[in-house]
Amino acid sequence: MSGKYGNVPDDKLALYKRLIDAHPEIELRGGAKLPYTSLNGNMFSQLTKAGTVGLRLGKAEREAFLEEFDCELLVTYGTVMKEYVAVPDRLLRDTARLLPNLELSYAYAKTLKPQARKRK
């Protein structure tokens, strides 16, 4: 592991970056340690320290994703992220198949109320 996100597996970071790069309107951002995407202050995808990609989806899309890909909700730092699905590794490797779900996540983020900026 190396670079800005030295705490995540390089192979998973490369796959996550490839997914984000496949959508021209989405820009990869980075916290102090982990990469993510956000819109109007609302995070809608993330890569966890363990190398799991989470996508934030609306209820119907989330339920369909969980059933179709036989996966679970995202758990990070011991907390179940109720609006996020954990993308299975087999799907993360298939950018073309995963991209429509990233688009659904981005569309869901557009429906969320913008977060107020914190003043320093």
ZIKA-V704056 format. One record per pair of residues at least 24 apart in sequence whose C-alpha atoms are under 7 Angstrom apart, sorted by the first residue. I is the first residue (numbers start at 1). J is the second residue. Records with the same first field share a line. If there is no record, write none. Layout:
# ZIKA-V704056
I = J  J
This chain:
# ZIKA-V704056
5 = 33  34
7 = 33  49
8 = 49  50  51
9 = 51
12 = 51
15 = 92  93
19 = 95  99
39 = 109
40 = 114  115
41 = 114  115
42 = 109  114  115
44 = 105  106  109
48 = 76
52 = 86  87
53 = 86  87
54 = 84  85  86  87
55 = 84  85  86  102  105
56 = 83  84  85  105
57 = 83  84  104  105  108
58 = 108
